[in-house]
Amino acid sequence: MTVNIASVSTPVSPLVSASERARNQQLPLGELFQIAEVLNGIGKQPQAIELYKIWIAFNDTNPLLHLAYFNYAVAANQSGDAAGAIHALRACLKLSPQFGPAHINLGRMLEDSGLHSRAVEQWRDFAKVTSEITAEKIGYRLMALQHIGRVLEAVGSLEEAEAALWQAIELQPSKTEAGQHWTSLRQHQCKWPTLVTSEHVTARNLLDAMSPLILGCYTDDPLFQLAKAYRYHKSLIGRPDLRDFPRLAPKQKSGTGERLRVGYVSSDLRDHAVGFALREVLELHDKSSVEVFAYYCGEPRSNDATQTRIKSAVDCWREISKLSDIDAAKQIRADEIDILVDVNGYTKHARAKLFAYRPAPVIVNFCGYPGTTASPFHQYMIADEHIIPPENEIYYTEKVLRIACNQPIDRKRQIAARPTRADAGLPEDAFVYACLNGMQKITANCFARWMQILSATPGSVLWLLAEAEDVNQRLRQMAAQNGVAPERLIFASKAANPNHLARMALADLFLDTFPYGAHSTAADAITVGLPVLTMPGKSFASRFCSSIVAAAGVPELICGGPEDYVSRAIAFAHDRESLAAIRDSLQRQRESSALRDIPGLARRLEQLFWQMQGEIERGETPTPDLGNLDVYYEIGAEIVLENIEFEDDRAYRQRYLQKLAQWNDYAPLVRDSRLLNEPASL
């Protein structure tokens, strides 16, 4: 960060003259900054740094000396002298203890040096000295608190991170960054209710701050999730300047014998659930039909096993992590990609903005994100009939095309030798219910259902994926409050992926979460023969698991609602023979099921890519309908805060229609492709 000082009109002197003037206290600070900037611009950074050192040494009585130290620290850090930069920042703060930029930069440098506790201490010091609120300081105080929360979260100090983020939220409730992380932290810690309010913060403030992904764990409301994605997209991307990036006409490839160029953009083409899912699909693409490009935008890797396989499978691998969005888009355009597949959506390390440049004629949402992007440039979405039946297409702005099952798997996945229950810390003869989803997917209602199940099945246990010990203990305490002995909750510690897959088979029945169900974890469970009981709702995230269960050939594990879910889970514990029959069915159908037909999936994807190509050549590419989404957001926020967990489709849509009618009475709404699709719909 550089402090901008108003330009001076004095012409830039030669370096020797500038040094002499600095020694004689005749070089104004503004001119110093101007000369240093020129030197940096022509590649003479060492000379700029030397000039700063001279000026600082001979101008120690200047009232703006702290600014010189600050800019010197920036230059030193850019040249690789982190120690010199830290010394300069500390000198700056001795002269001006409340100078916010120096506190922020010093904390970041300590963090980059691995001194996380020192970084947090630095920002805390600034938060203390800026407790008085001024227009200038509030932004820096907010930034410091957010940095504290981010770093504490990264090192696992979740309680402290939550406390720091709450201070930031109360400081400016309308700013969404702190609220987004705070809500996610509470979900990961199983702190219910997730949203708590104060005199300064409303539930609506916190709901507005949620990201679309976090919202999926909070509510099964696909219309509100659609509207949330739309609002998130506008906030995240806005309207990039596209004047120098004109849209290209599609190439005519149908019937020419020329291959279709397909690009996959993802930060997860590595040892990650998405990487595990896609690697065999990429290997099986028909290279006579499609030419496959992979654009990796994740953190640098040392070629883990998954990334090595993917690099060998694709025609071209490109790392775009260090490229700007526009430069990444230029690279994709230079590669003449026909179909560009967004495998991230709004997940971690996503590069959503590069798609706004429309670097390919066709953009597709597939595999990595459980919902709609609600963007004006994602024309297609690949899903399946279980996740998005035809009547649910209104919840998505993309045109929905379907494959047999939306969860690819890798049939070559390594699975270790199966351990014993004793090895996994499980009782030998107990009925073992398992849910090895992330803790953030467990809600208060979900946990209450599990307690009902355990209460009705004496001697059974619930096997969960371990979190921090205070989180595990919180769940044990809540179990005790529900009349369930806390020792009946058993926590699985982290394990290498092959070992984790092997131990999953030790359980008797996997209990899915709601509203955000198991995705790749459900496929893993089915792969090792563990039956998965699921309860689909209306949204993508809540219906995904039922797609996997149906593709495995055991639709009898798909429940009709909460009561059905609880009663079936209890019944299986009392009738183990019926569960054994399902296990046998899973085993018999294992290799013939749609879940494992990866060659068929690869062929189907290629058919869909060519269908998209044909549509754009004929001028039939769909245009996303973004109409009325601000209205759906306002109505959805009201409905979500009513905290209705589960309801049938008819009742759900009727509630929206009633509120839409009230809006329409006030100001007539235009038709859209969702609930307002006909003049008589209101």
C-alpha positions as CSV (number, residue, x, y, z in Angstrom):
1,M,0.0,0.0,0.0
2,T,1.4,3.4,-1.0
3,V,0.4,6.8,0.4
4,N,-0.3,9.1,-2.5
5,I,1.0,12.6,-1.9
6,A,-0.2,15.4,-4.2
7,S,2.2,15.9,-7.2
8,V,4.6,18.8,-7.1
9,S,5.4,21.0,-10.1
10,T,9.2,20.9,-9.5
11,P,10.9,19.0,-12.4
12,V,12.6,15.7,-11.4
13,S,16.3,16.2,-10.7
14,P,19.1,13.8,-11.6
15,L,19.6,11.2,-9.0
16,V,22.9,12.6,-7.7
17,S,21.4,16.1,-7.4
18,A,18.4,14.6,-5.6
19,S,20.6,12.7,-3.1
20,E,22.5,15.9,-2.4
21,R,19.3,17.9,-1.9
22,A,18.0,15.1,0.4
23,R,21.2,15.4,2.5
24,N,20.8,19.1,2.8
25,Q,17.1,18.9,3.7
26,Q,16.2,20.6,0.4
27,L,14.2,17.8,-1.2
28,P,10.4,18.1,-0.5
29,L,8.7,14.9,0.5
30,G,6.3,15.0,-2.5
31,E,9.3,15.3,-4.9
32,L,11.0,12.4,-3.1
33,F,8.0,10.2,-3.8
34,Q,7.8,11.4,-7.4
35,I,11.5,10.6,-8.1
36,A,11.2,7.2,-6.4
37,E,8.2,6.4,-8.5
38,V,10.1,7.3,-11.7
39,L,13.1,5.2,-10.7
40,N,10.8,2.2,-9.9
41,G,9.2,2.7,-13.3
42,I,12.4,2.4,-15.2
43,G,13.7,-0.6,-13.2
44,K,16.0,1.2,-10.9
45,Q,14.4,0.1,-7.6
46,P,17.7,-0.1,-5.7
47,Q,18.4,3.5,-6.4
48,A,14.9,4.5,-5.2
49,I,15.5,2.6,-2.0
50,E,18.9,4.3,-1.5
51,L,17.3,7.7,-2.0
52,Y,14.7,6.9,0.6
53,K,17.4,5.9,3.1
54,I,19.3,9.1,2.5
55,W,16.3,11.2,2.9
56,I,15.2,9.5,6.1
57,A,18.7,9.8,7.6
58,F,19.1,13.5,7.0
59,N,15.5,14.7,7.5
60,D,14.7,13.2,10.9
61,T,13.0,16.4,12.1
62,N,10.5,16.5,9.2
63,P,6.9,16.2,10.6
64,L,6.0,13.8,7.7
65,L,8.9,11.5,8.3
66,H,6.5,8.6,9.1
67,L,5.3,8.8,5.5
68,A,8.8,8.4,4.1
69,Y,9.3,5.4,6.3
70,F,6.1,3.9,5.1
71,N,6.9,4.3,1.4
72,Y,10.4,3.1,2.0
73,A,8.9,-0.1,3.6
74,V,6.8,-0.7,0.6
75,A,9.8,-0.4,-1.7
76,A,11.9,-2.6,0.5
77,N,9.3,-5.3,0.6
78,Q,8.9,-5.2,-3.2
79,S,12.6,-5.7,-3.5
80,G,12.5,-8.8,-1.3
81,D,13.9,-7.1,1.9
82,A,11.1,-8.1,4.3
83,A,13.3,-7.5,7.4
84,G,14.1,-4.0,6.2
85,A,10.4,-3.3,5.5
86,I,9.4,-4.5,9.0
87,H,12.0,-2.3,10.6
88,A,10.8,0.7,8.6
89,L,7.1,0.1,9.4
90,R,7.9,-0.1,13.2
91,A,9.8,3.2,12.9
92,C,6.8,4.7,11.1
93,L,4.5,3.6,13.9
94,K,6.9,5.1,16.6
95,L,6.4,8.4,14.9
96,S,2.7,8.1,14.2
97,P,1.2,5.3,16.4
98,Q,-2.3,5.6,14.9
99,F,-1.2,5.5,11.2
100,G,-3.5,2.8,10.0
101,P,-1.8,1.7,6.7
102,A,1.4,0.9,8.6
103,H,-0.5,-1.3,11.1
104,I,-2.2,-3.1,8.4
105,N,0.9,-3.7,6.3
106,L,3.0,-4.7,9.3
107,G,0.4,-7.3,10.3
108,R,0.4,-8.7,6.8
109,M,4.2,-9.0,6.7
110,L,4.3,-10.7,10.1
111,E,1.6,-13.1,8.8
112,D,3.5,-13.8,5.6
113,S,6.6,-14.6,7.8
114,G,4.6,-17.2,9.6
115,L,4.2,-15.2,12.8
116,H,0.4,-15.5,12.9
117,S,0.0,-14.6,16.6
118,R,2.3,-11.6,16.2
119,A,0.2,-10.4,13.2
120,V,-3.0,-10.7,15.2
121,E,-1.4,-8.9,18.1
122,Q,-0.4,-6.1,15.7
123,W,-3.9,-5.6,14.4
124,R,-5.4,-5.8,17.9
125,D,-3.1,-3.0,19.0
126,F,-4.4,-0.9,16.2
127,A,-8.0,-1.9,16.9
128,K,-7.5,-0.6,20.5
129,V,-5.9,2.7,19.6
130,T,-8.7,3.3,17.0
131,S,-11.6,2.5,19.3
132,E,-12.7,6.1,18.9
133,I,-14.7,6.4,15.7
134,T,-13.8,8.8,12.9
135,A,-14.6,8.6,9.2
136,E,-11.0,8.0,8.3
137,K,-10.2,5.4,10.9
138,I,-13.3,3.3,10.8
139,G,-12.2,1.7,7.5
140,Y,-8.8,0.7,8.8
141,R,-10.3,-0.6,12.1
142,L,-12.8,-2.7,10.1
143,M,-10.0,-4.0,7.9
144,A,-7.9,-4.9,11.0
145,L,-10.7,-6.8,12.6
146,Q,-11.4,-8.7,9.4
147,H,-7.7,-9.7,9.1
148,I,-7.7,-10.9,12.7
149,G,-10.8,-13.0,12.0
150,R,-9.4,-14.4,8.8
151,V,-6.0,-15.4,10.3
152,L,-7.5,-16.9,13.5
153,E,-9.9,-18.9,11.4
154,A,-7.0,-20.2,9.2
155,V,-5.1,-21.4,12.3
156,G,-8.1,-23.0,13.8
157,S,-8.9,-20.5,16.6
158,L,-12.5,-20.4,15.6
159,E,-14.0,-18.9,18.8
160,E,-11.5,-15.9,18.7
161,A,-12.1,-15.5,15.0
162,E,-15.8,-15.4,15.5
163,A,-15.4,-12.7,18.3
164,A,-13.2,-10.5,16.1
165,L,-15.6,-10.8,13.1
166,W,-18.6,-9.9,15.3
167,Q,-16.9,-6.6,16.2
168,A,-16.4,-5.9,12.5
169,I,-20.1,-6.7,11.8
170,E,-21.3,-4.4,14.6
171,L,-19.0,-1.7,13.3
172,Q,-20.6,-1.8,9.8
173,P,-23.5,-4.3,9.5
174,S,-24.1,-3.4,5.9
175,K,-20.6,-4.6,4.9
176,T,-20.9,-8.3,3.9
177,E,-17.4,-9.7,4.1
178,A,-17.2,-10.1,7.9
179,G,-20.8,-11.4,8.1
180,Q,-20.1,-14.0,5.5
181,H,-17.2,-15.4,7.3
182,W,-18.9,-15.2,10.7
183,T,-21.9,-17.2,9.6
184,S,-19.7,-19.8,8.0
185,L,-17.7,-20.1,11.3
186,R,-20.9,-20.6,13.3
187,Q,-22.0,-23.3,10.8
188,H,-18.7,-25.1,11.1
189,Q,-18.9,-25.0,14.9
190,C,-22.5,-26.2,15.0
191,K,-23.6,-23.0,16.9
192,W,-27.4,-22.8,16.7
193,P,-29.3,-20.7,15.9
194,T,-26.8,-19.7,13.2
195,L,-28.0,-16.1,13.1
196,V,-28.0,-14.1,16.3
197,T,-28.8,-10.5,16.5
198,S,-27.9,-7.5,18.6
199,E,-29.0,-3.9,19.0
200,H,-26.8,-3.0,16.0
201,V,-27.2,-6.1,13.8
202,T,-30.4,-7.6,12.4
203,A,-31.1,-11.1,11.1
204,R,-31.6,-9.5,7.7
205,N,-28.1,-7.9,7.9
206,L,-26.6,-11.4,8.4
207,L,-28.8,-13.0,5.7
208,D,-27.7,-10.4,3.2
209,A,-24.1,-11.2,4.1
210,M,-24.3,-14.9,3.4
211,S,-22.7,-16.2,0.2
212,P,-24.8,-18.5,-2.0
213,L,-22.8,-21.5,-0.8
214,I,-23.3,-20.8,2.9
215,L,-27.0,-20.2,2.2
216,G,-27.3,-23.7,0.8
217,C,-26.5,-25.0,4.3
218,Y,-29.1,-22.7,5.8
219,T,-32.3,-23.1,3.8
220,D,-34.0,-25.2,1.2
221,D,-35.4,-22.3,-0.8
222,P,-34.3,-22.5,-4.4
223,L,-36.0,-19.2,-5.5
224,F,-34.2,-17.3,-2.8
225,Q,-30.9,-19.1,-3.6
226,L,-31.4,-18.1,-7.2
227,A,-32.0,-14.4,-6.2
228,K,-29.0,-14.6,-3.8
229,A,-26.7,-15.9,-6.6
230,Y,-27.9,-13.0,-8.8
231,R,-27.2,-10.4,-6.1
232,Y,-23.9,-12.0,-5.2
233,H,-22.9,-12.0,-8.8
234,K,-23.7,-8.3,-9.2
235,S,-21.7,-7.5,-6.1
236,L,-18.7,-9.7,-7.0
237,I,-18.4,-8.9,-10.7
238,G,-20.5,-5.9,-11.5
239,R,-20.1,-4.8,-15.1
240,P,-16.5,-5.1,-16.3
241,D,-15.4,-2.8,-19.1
242,L,-15.8,-5.0,-22.2
243,R,-15.2,-2.3,-24.9
244,D,-11.8,-3.8,-25.8
245,F,-13.0,-7.4,-25.6
246,P,-15.6,-7.7,-28.3
247,R,-17.7,-10.9,-28.4
248,L,-16.5,-13.4,-31.1
249,A,-18.8,-15.2,-33.5
250,P,-18.9,-18.9,-33.1
251,K,-17.0,-21.1,-35.5
252,Q,-18.9,-23.5,-37.8
253,K,-17.7,-27.0,-36.7
254,S,-20.8,-29.2,-37.0
255,G,-20.3,-31.7,-39.8
256,T,-16.8,-30.5,-40.7
257,G,-14.9,-33.3,-38.9
258,E,-13.0,-30.7,-36.9
259,R,-12.8,-31.4,-33.1
260,L,-14.6,-29.3,-30.6
261,R,-12.4,-27.4,-28.2
262,V,-13.7,-27.8,-24.6
263,G,-12.0,-25.9,-21.7
264,Y,-12.5,-26.8,-18.0
265,V,-11.8,-23.9,-15.6
266,S,-11.3,-25.0,-12.0
267,S,-9.3,-24.3,-8.9
268,D,-9.9,-27.9,-7.8
269,L,-8.1,-30.0,-10.5
270,R,-6.0,-31.6,-7.7
271,D,-6.4,-33.9,-4.7
272,H,-9.9,-32.5,-4.0
273,A,-13.4,-33.9,-4.2
274,V,-13.9,-32.3,-7.6
275,G,-10.5,-33.5,-8.9
276,F,-11.3,-37.0,-7.8
277,A,-14.7,-36.8,-9.5
278,L,-13.4,-35.5,-12.9
279,R,-10.1,-37.3,-13.4
280,E,-11.5,-40.4,-15.1
281,V,-14.0,-38.5,-17.1
282,L,-11.2,-36.4,-18.5
283,E,-9.2,-39.5,-19.3
284,L,-12.2,-41.0,-21.2
285,H,-13.1,-38.1,-23.4
286,D,-13.1,-39.1,-27.0
287,K,-10.1,-37.2,-28.4
288,S,-11.4,-37.7,-32.0
289,S,-14.5,-35.6,-31.0
290,V,-13.2,-33.1,-28.5
291,E,-9.9,-31.4,-27.7
292,V,-9.7,-30.8,-24.0
293,F,-8.0,-27.8,-22.3
294,A,-7.7,-27.5,-18.5
295,Y,-7.3,-24.1,-16.9
296,Y,-6.1,-24.4,-13.4
297,C,-6.8,-21.4,-11.1
298,G,-6.1,-22.9,-7.7
299,E,-3.1,-22.6,-5.4
300,P,0.2,-23.9,-6.8
301,R,0.7,-27.6,-6.4
302,S,3.6,-29.9,-6.5
303,N,1.9,-32.2,-8.9
304,D,-0.1,-34.4,-6.6
305,A,-1.4,-37.7,-7.9
306,T,-4.7,-36.3,-9.2
307,Q,-3.2,-33.3,-10.9
308,T,-0.6,-35.5,-12.5
309,R,-3.3,-37.8,-13.9
310,I,-5.3,-34.8,-15.2
311,K,-2.3,-33.2,-16.9
312,S,-1.7,-36.5,-18.7
313,A,-5.4,-36.8,-19.7
314,V,-5.9,-33.4,-21.3
315,D,-4.6,-32.0,-24.5
316,C,-3.4,-28.8,-23.0
317,W,-2.9,-27.8,-19.3
318,R,-2.6,-24.1,-18.4
319,E,-2.1,-22.5,-15.0
320,I,-3.9,-19.2,-14.9
321,S,-3.7,-18.5,-11.1
322,K,-1.2,-15.7,-11.6
323,L,-3.0,-14.1,-14.6
324,S,-5.4,-11.3,-14.2
325,D,-9.0,-12.1,-15.1
326,I,-8.7,-10.3,-18.4
327,D,-5.4,-11.9,-19.2
328,A,-6.8,-15.3,-18.4
329,A,-9.8,-14.5,-20.7
330,K,-7.4,-13.5,-23.4
331,Q,-5.5,-16.8,-23.1
332,I,-8.8,-18.8,-23.4
333,R,-9.8,-16.8,-26.4
334,A,-6.4,-17.3,-28.0
335,D,-6.9,-21.0,-27.5
336,E,-10.1,-20.7,-29.6
337,I,-12.2,-22.6,-27.0
338,D,-15.7,-23.4,-28.2
339,I,-17.3,-24.6,-25.0
340,L,-16.0,-23.3,-21.7
341,V,-17.0,-25.2,-18.6
342,D,-17.1,-23.4,-15.2
343,V,-16.3,-26.0,-12.6
344,N,-16.2,-23.5,-9.7
345,G,-19.3,-21.3,-9.7
346,Y,-19.0,-19.4,-6.4
347,T,-16.7,-21.7,-4.5
348,K,-13.2,-21.0,-3.1
349,H,-10.6,-19.6,-5.5
350,A,-13.3,-19.3,-8.2
351,R,-12.4,-16.9,-11.1
352,A,-16.0,-15.9,-11.8
353,K,-15.1,-12.5,-13.3
354,L,-13.1,-14.0,-16.2
355,F,-16.4,-15.5,-17.6
356,A,-17.8,-12.0,-17.8
357,Y,-15.5,-11.4,-20.7
358,R,-17.2,-14.2,-22.6
359,P,-13.9,-15.7,-23.7
360,A,-15.7,-18.6,-25.4
361,P,-19.0,-18.5,-27.3
362,V,-20.6,-21.0,-24.9
363,I,-20.3,-21.1,-21.1
364,V,-21.5,-24.0,-19.0
365,N,-22.0,-24.5,-15.3
366,F,-21.1,-28.0,-14.3
367,C,-19.9,-30.2,-11.5
368,G,-18.2,-27.9,-8.9
369,Y,-21.1,-25.8,-7.7
370,P,-24.5,-26.9,-6.4
371,G,-26.8,-24.3,-7.9
372,T,-27.4,-21.6,-10.5
373,T,-24.9,-18.9,-11.2
374,A,-27.7,-16.4,-12.1
375,S,-25.2,-14.7,-14.4
376,P,-26.0,-13.2,-17.8
377,F,-23.3,-15.2,-19.5
378,H,-23.7,-18.8,-18.3
379,Q,-26.1,-20.1,-20.9
380,Y,-26.2,-23.8,-19.9
381,M,-26.1,-26.0,-16.8
382,I,-25.5,-29.7,-16.8
383,A,-27.5,-31.7,-14.1
384,D,-29.8,-34.7,-14.0
385,E,-33.5,-35.5,-13.7
386,H,-33.3,-36.2,-10.0
387,I,-31.6,-32.9,-9.1
388,I,-33.6,-30.8,-11.5
389,P,-36.8,-32.3,-12.6
390,P,-38.5,-30.4,-15.5
391,E,-40.9,-28.5,-13.1
392,N,-37.9,-27.2,-11.1
393,E,-36.1,-25.6,-14.1
394,I,-37.7,-22.3,-13.0
395,Y,-35.1,-22.1,-10.2
396,Y,-32.2,-21.8,-12.6
397,T,-31.3,-19.1,-15.1
398,E,-29.3,-21.5,-17.3
399,K,-30.8,-23.9,-19.8
400,V,-30.7,-27.3,-18.1
401,L,-29.3,-30.2,-20.0
402,R,-29.1,-33.7,-18.4
403,I,-26.8,-36.6,-17.8
404,A,-27.6,-39.8,-16.0
405,C,-26.1,-38.8,-12.7
406,N,-24.5,-35.5,-11.9
407,Q,-21.7,-37.1,-9.7
408,P,-18.8,-38.4,-11.7
409,I,-16.6,-40.9,-9.9
410,D,-13.2,-42.3,-10.5
411,R,-13.4,-46.1,-10.7
412,K,-9.6,-46.3,-10.2
413,R,-9.8,-44.6,-6.8
414,Q,-7.5,-46.3,-4.4
415,I,-9.2,-47.9,-1.3
416,A,-7.0,-49.2,1.5
417,A,-7.6,-52.5,3.2
418,R,-10.7,-52.5,5.4
419,P,-9.8,-51.9,9.1
420,T,-11.7,-53.5,12.0
421,R,-14.2,-51.5,14.0
422,A,-11.8,-51.6,16.9
423,D,-9.2,-49.9,14.7
424,A,-11.8,-47.1,14.0
425,G,-12.8,-46.8,17.6
426,L,-16.3,-48.2,17.0
427,P,-18.1,-50.8,19.1
428,E,-18.1,-54.2,17.5
429,D,-21.8,-55.1,17.9
430,A,-23.6,-51.8,17.9
431,F,-25.7,-50.5,15.0
432,V,-23.5,-47.7,13.6
433,Y,-25.2,-44.7,12.1
434,A,-22.7,-42.5,10.2
435,C,-22.7,-39.0,8.8
436,L,-19.2,-38.1,7.5
437,N,-20.3,-34.8,5.9
438,G,-18.6,-31.6,7.0
439,M,-20.0,-30.2,10.3
440,Q,-21.2,-27.1,8.5
441,K,-24.0,-29.2,6.9
442,I,-25.5,-30.2,10.3
443,T,-28.4,-28.0,11.4
444,A,-30.3,-27.9,14.6
445,N,-33.3,-29.7,13.0
446,C,-31.0,-32.3,11.5
447,F,-29.3,-33.0,14.8
448,A,-32.7,-33.2,16.6
449,R,-33.8,-35.9,14.1
450,W,-30.6,-37.9,14.8
451,M,-31.3,-37.7,18.5
452,Q,-34.8,-39.1,17.9
453,I,-33.3,-41.9,16.0
454,L,-30.7,-42.7,18.7
455,S,-33.3,-42.5,21.4
456,A,-35.5,-45.1,19.6
457,T,-32.6,-47.5,19.0
458,P,-30.8,-48.3,22.3
459,G,-27.2,-49.4,21.9
460,S,-26.7,-47.6,18.5
461,V,-24.1,-45.0,18.0
462,L,-23.6,-42.0,15.7
463,W,-20.3,-41.7,13.9
464,L,-19.4,-38.2,12.8
465,L,-16.4,-36.5,11.2
466,A,-14.4,-34.8,13.9
467,E,-13.9,-31.1,14.1
468,A,-12.1,-29.0,16.7
469,E,-12.5,-30.6,20.2
470,D,-14.7,-27.8,21.5
471,V,-17.1,-28.4,18.6
472,N,-17.2,-32.2,19.3
473,Q,-17.8,-31.5,22.9
474,R,-20.6,-29.1,22.1
475,L,-22.4,-31.9,20.2
476,R,-21.9,-34.3,23.0
477,Q,-23.5,-31.8,25.4
478,M,-26.4,-31.3,23.1
479,A,-26.8,-35.1,22.9
480,A,-27.0,-35.2,26.7
481,Q,-29.6,-32.5,26.7
482,N,-31.7,-34.6,24.4
483,G,-31.4,-37.6,26.7
484,V,-28.7,-39.4,24.7
485,A,-25.5,-40.5,26.4
486,P,-22.7,-38.3,25.0
487,E,-20.4,-41.3,24.5
488,R,-22.8,-42.6,21.8
489,L,-21.4,-39.9,19.6
490,I,-18.1,-41.1,18.2
491,F,-15.8,-38.8,16.1
492,A,-13.6,-40.0,13.2
493,S,-10.3,-38.2,13.1
494,K,-8.7,-37.2,9.8
495,A,-7.3,-40.0,7.7
496,A,-5.6,-40.3,4.3
497,N,-8.2,-40.6,1.6
498,P,-7.7,-44.3,0.8
499,N,-8.0,-45.1,4.5
500,H,-11.0,-42.9,5.0
501,L,-12.8,-44.7,2.1
502,A,-12.0,-48.1,3.6
503,R,-13.3,-47.2,7.1
504,M,-16.6,-45.9,5.8
505,A,-17.7,-49.4,5.1
506,L,-17.6,-50.2,8.8
507,A,-20.9,-48.3,9.4
508,D,-24.4,-49.8,9.0
509,L,-26.3,-46.8,7.6
510,F,-25.2,-43.3,6.4
511,L,-27.6,-40.6,7.5
512,D,-27.7,-37.7,5.1
513,T,-27.9,-34.0,6.2
514,F,-30.5,-31.5,5.1
515,P,-30.8,-29.0,3.4
516,Y,-27.3,-29.4,2.1
517,G,-26.8,-33.1,1.6
518,A,-23.9,-35.3,0.9
519,H,-22.4,-35.0,-2.6
520,S,-19.0,-36.8,-3.2
521,T,-19.2,-38.2,0.3
522,A,-22.4,-40.1,-0.7
523,A,-20.8,-41.4,-3.8
524,D,-17.8,-42.6,-1.6
525,A,-20.2,-44.3,0.8
526,I,-22.1,-46.1,-2.0
527,T,-18.8,-47.1,-3.6
528,V,-17.7,-49.0,-0.5
529,G,-21.2,-50.5,-0.1
530,L,-22.6,-48.3,2.7
531,P,-26.3,-47.5,2.2
532,V,-27.2,-43.8,2.3
533,L,-30.6,-42.6,3.6
534,T,-31.5,-39.2,2.2
535,M,-34.4,-36.8,2.3
536,P,-34.5,-34.6,-0.9
537,G,-36.0,-31.1,-0.8
538,K,-36.4,-28.6,-3.6
539,S,-32.9,-27.1,-4.0
540,F,-29.9,-28.4,-5.9
541,A,-27.9,-29.1,-2.8
542,S,-30.8,-30.9,-1.1
543,R,-31.5,-33.1,-4.0
544,F,-28.0,-34.1,-5.1
545,C,-27.7,-37.1,-2.7
546,S,-31.0,-38.6,-4.0
547,S,-29.5,-38.5,-7.5
548,I,-26.6,-40.6,-6.3
549,V,-28.8,-43.1,-4.5
550,A,-31.1,-43.5,-7.5
551,A,-28.1,-43.9,-9.8
552,A,-26.8,-46.7,-7.5
553,G,-30.1,-48.5,-8.0
554,V,-31.5,-48.2,-4.4
555,P,-34.4,-45.6,-4.6
556,E,-35.9,-47.2,-1.5
557,L,-33.4,-45.2,0.5
558,I,-35.0,-41.9,-0.7
559,C,-37.4,-40.5,1.9
560,G,-40.5,-38.4,1.5
561,G,-39.8,-36.0,4.4
562,P,-38.5,-35.7,7.9
563,E,-40.9,-38.1,9.5
564,D,-40.3,-40.8,6.9
565,Y,-36.6,-40.3,7.3
566,V,-36.7,-40.8,11.0
567,S,-39.0,-43.8,10.9
568,R,-37.0,-45.6,8.2
569,A,-33.7,-45.0,10.0
570,I,-35.2,-46.5,13.1
571,A,-36.7,-49.4,11.2
572,F,-33.4,-50.4,9.6
573,A,-31.8,-50.7,13.1
574,H,-34.6,-53.0,14.2
575,D,-34.6,-55.0,11.0
576,R,-31.0,-55.6,9.9
577,E,-32.0,-58.2,7.4
578,S,-33.7,-55.6,5.3
579,L,-30.6,-53.4,5.4
580,A,-28.5,-56.4,4.5
581,A,-30.7,-57.0,1.4
582,I,-30.0,-53.4,0.3
583,R,-26.3,-53.9,0.8
584,D,-26.5,-57.0,-1.4
585,S,-28.4,-55.1,-4.0
586,L,-25.7,-52.4,-4.0
587,Q,-23.1,-55.0,-4.5
588,R,-24.9,-56.8,-7.3
589,Q,-25.6,-53.6,-9.2
590,R,-22.2,-52.0,-8.5
591,E,-20.6,-52.3,-11.9
592,S,-23.7,-52.0,-14.0
593,S,-25.2,-49.0,-12.2
594,A,-25.4,-45.5,-13.8
595,L,-23.2,-44.2,-11.0
596,R,-20.3,-46.2,-12.3
597,D,-20.9,-45.8,-16.0
598,I,-18.2,-43.3,-16.5
599,P,-17.6,-44.2,-20.2
600,G,-21.3,-43.5,-20.8
601,L,-21.0,-40.2,-18.9
602,A,-18.1,-39.1,-21.0
603,R,-20.0,-39.9,-24.2
604,R,-23.1,-38.1,-23.0
605,L,-21.1,-35.0,-22.1
606,E,-19.6,-34.9,-25.6
607,Q,-23.1,-35.2,-27.1
608,L,-24.3,-32.2,-25.0
609,F,-21.2,-30.2,-25.9
610,W,-22.0,-30.8,-29.6
611,Q,-25.7,-30.0,-29.0
612,M,-24.6,-26.6,-27.5
613,Q,-22.4,-26.0,-30.5
614,G,-25.2,-26.8,-32.9
615,E,-27.5,-24.4,-31.1
616,I,-25.1,-21.5,-31.2
617,E,-24.4,-22.2,-34.9
618,R,-28.1,-22.0,-35.6
619,G,-28.6,-18.9,-33.4
620,E,-30.5,-20.8,-30.8
621,T,-28.3,-20.3,-27.7
622,P,-30.5,-19.5,-24.7
623,T,-30.4,-16.1,-23.0
624,P,-30.6,-16.2,-19.2
625,D,-33.8,-14.6,-17.8
626,L,-32.8,-12.3,-14.9
627,G,-36.1,-10.5,-14.6
628,N,-37.7,-9.7,-11.2
629,L,-34.8,-11.3,-9.3
630,D,-34.4,-8.3,-7.0
631,V,-38.1,-8.7,-6.1
632,Y,-37.7,-12.5,-5.5
633,Y,-34.8,-11.6,-3.2
634,E,-36.8,-9.3,-1.0
635,I,-39.7,-11.8,-0.8
636,G,-37.3,-14.7,-0.3
637,A,-35.6,-12.9,2.6
638,E,-39.0,-12.5,4.4
639,I,-39.8,-16.2,3.8
640,V,-36.4,-17.6,4.9
641,L,-36.5,-15.6,8.1
642,E,-39.8,-17.4,8.9
643,N,-37.6,-20.5,9.5
644,I,-39.8,-23.1,7.8
645,E,-37.5,-26.1,7.2
646,F,-39.5,-28.4,5.0
647,E,-42.7,-28.1,3.0
648,D,-44.2,-29.5,-0.2
649,D,-43.7,-27.7,-3.6
650,R,-47.3,-26.5,-3.8
651,A,-47.3,-24.8,-0.4
652,Y,-43.9,-23.3,-1.1
653,R,-44.8,-21.8,-4.4
654,Q,-48.1,-20.5,-3.0
655,R,-46.4,-18.5,-0.3
656,Y,-44.2,-16.8,-3.0
657,L,-47.3,-16.2,-5.2
658,Q,-49.1,-14.5,-2.3
659,K,-46.3,-12.1,-1.7
660,L,-45.7,-11.5,-5.4
661,A,-49.4,-10.5,-5.6
662,Q,-48.9,-8.0,-2.8
663,W,-45.9,-6.5,-4.7
664,N,-47.9,-6.5,-7.9
665,D,-50.7,-4.5,-6.2
666,Y,-48.2,-1.8,-5.3
667,A,-46.3,-1.7,-8.6
668,P,-47.2,-4.0,-11.5
669,L,-44.5,-6.7,-12.2
670,V,-43.4,-7.8,-15.6
671,R,-43.8,-11.4,-16.6
672,D,-40.8,-13.8,-16.1
673,S,-40.0,-17.4,-16.7
674,R,-40.5,-18.4,-13.1
675,L,-43.7,-18.0,-11.1
676,L,-44.8,-15.0,-13.1
677,N,-44.8,-16.9,-16.4
678,E,-48.5,-16.3,-17.4
679,P,-50.8,-13.2,-17.1
680,A,-53.1,-15.2,-14.8
681,S,-50.3,-16.4,-12.4
682,L,-51.1,-13.7,-9.8
